[in-house]
Amino acid sequence: MSGQAPTVLLEHHLKQLKLPTMLREYIGVLRLMEKHPLSALRRAVERALTVRAHSRDAVAQFLLPREPWRATTFRLDGREHLRRVKVAAPDLGAYRELLAGGPR
């Protein structure tokens, strides 16, 4: 992206969307500079805009350190009792019902 400040880019995109919460989101992103360097915030805003995520929370997600893939896997070593646990399959019909607006 261009050399514009990340908050200027975000402000521009939020104004284009005409979100009613634009000012709150913009201020929220500005407040992220209290804890994060401008260079990191710039990268986070650019990544968020790439995926069309325009909220303060979306930008904040890109500021979190990425965990190594191995650290996100739950290992069963030393937990033999858990190997016998059976988890029922989810009821996808109930999920579809929620997506459709609940029971009719």
Order of alpha helices (4+ residues) and beta strands (2+ residues): alpha-alpha-alpha-alpha-alpha
